[in-house]
Amino acid sequence: MNRPGDSTDLDQDPIFRLLASGEARTLAEAEEKYLDAALPEAYALLESGLSHEELERHPLMVMYRVHGSRGWEDSIL
């Protein structure tokens, strides 16, 4: 059982940290901020030589896939 002050998996979660710190007010906002900041990590994963199956299962790539692409109203076109 974790006691106050013990590190937990939740403490390491970047989405939780954005919410707990007040940097994001909602889960959707926290996820958006995290995904925007994680683009360099995503590019590094794509260049890492991982197989398509490994990339498909990677938690960051799953999160990008779940969130989909931006709507047309956010498009630069």
Secondary structure, DSSP 8 states (H G I E B T S, - for coil): ---TT---HHHH-HHHHHHHHTS-SSHHHHHHHHHHHTHHHHHHHHTTT--HHHHHHSHHHHHHHHH-S--GGG---
